[in-house]
C-alpha cells in the first residue's frame, strides 16, 4: 500500500501561535483506520476516491471534491475506498465560525479547494506570520458558504429500527418490501416508518435510497462499472440509477468513477513541496 503524507498533526490543545495544521495522505487501495479522536476540529477534503466517516451517530460518505467536518472530541473511524487522496486541515477548537458540534458532509467551492491545497503546501498556518494569518482569515470566511450534501446515514437507536437498518446494510440491493422487513425485525410497518422519521431524521424510503447511494459511491471508487454498480444497489435499469444519482449529487456516476490521475499527481506535487 502506497502512502504519501506530511508529518501527522500533533494532537495538543494548543501549539503556540499555530491555528491550522495540515495532513495529506494518498492510498493506492482501501484502508480502514482505527477509531480515534482529535483535539482539533478536522476538515477533510477528498481529491480522489471516496471517504467514509463513521461515528456512533451515523455514517457520512464523502465523494470526490467534497469534504467532511469532524468536530474535536468526536470518536470516528475513516474508511478510504481506494485509490484515495485526502487532504485534511485541523483548526484550533472554536476558531471556525462554522461551529457545528456534529459531523457534516459539505460541497467545496473552487476557491475553498485552492485554499485547502495551498495550506497543505505550506504545512501549517501560523498566526504570527502575516501572510499565513491572512490566508487563515480567507479560509475561515469560506465556511459561511458551505452547502451540506445529503450523504449522511444517521443511525436509529430503537432495537427494532436497528435490526431493519442492519438487514438493509447487509444487502443494499434487496427489493424486499418494508412490510416484510419490519416483520423480520419484530415490528409493524407503521412503527418502523415512525422510528426512522423520529430517530434517523428521514423517511424509511429516503434512508434506504441514501444507503444505496453511499454503497454505490464506494463501488464506483473501487473501479466498478456504472452498470454493475446499478445492479448491485438494487436498480434493474441503469438509466434509473443515473437519474437518481444526478438528482442527489448533481453529477454522473461516471464522473465519480473516473480516475483523475493527472490532477492527483499535480496536487501531490504541491503537497510534497510543503
HELIX and SHEET records of a PDB file:
HELIX    1   1 UNK A  110  UNK A  122  1                                  13    
HELIX    2   2 UNK A  130  UNK A  141  1                                  12    
HELIX    3   3 UNK A  142  UNK A  145  5                                   4    
HELIX    4   4 UNK A  159  UNK A  170  1                                  12    
HELIX    5   5 UNK A  178  UNK A  185  1                                   8    
HELIX    6   6 UNK A  189  UNK A  195  1                                   7    
HELIX    7   7 UNK A  196  UNK A  200  3                                   5    
HELIX    8   8 UNK A  204  UNK A  221  1                                  18    
HELIX    9   9 UNK A  226  UNK A  232  1                                   7    
HELIX   10  10 UNK A  238  UNK A  249  1                                  12    
HELIX   11  11 UNK A  253  UNK A  257  1                                   5    
HELIX   12  12 UNK A  261  UNK A  273  1                                  13    
SHEET    1   A 4 UNK A  31  UNK A  32  0                                        
SHEET    2   A 4 UNK A  77  UNK A  91 -1                                        
SHEET    3   A 4 UNK A  18  UNK A  27 -1                                        
SHEET    4   A 4 UNK A 124  UNK A 126 -1                                        
SHEET    1   B 5 UNK A  31  UNK A  32  0                                        
SHEET    2   B 5 UNK A  77  UNK A  91 -1                                        
SHEET    3   B 5 UNK A  41  UNK A  55 -1                                        
SHEET    4   B 5 UNK A  58  UNK A  62 -1                                        
SHEET    5   B 5 UNK A 152  UNK A 154 -1                                        
SHEET    1   C 5 UNK A  31  UNK A  32  0                                        
SHEET    2   C 5 UNK A  77  UNK A  91 -1                                        
SHEET    3   C 5 UNK A  41  UNK A  55 -1                                        
SHEET    4   C 5 UNK A  66  UNK A  70 -1                                        
SHEET    5   C 5 UNK A 104  UNK A 107 -1                                        
END                                                                             
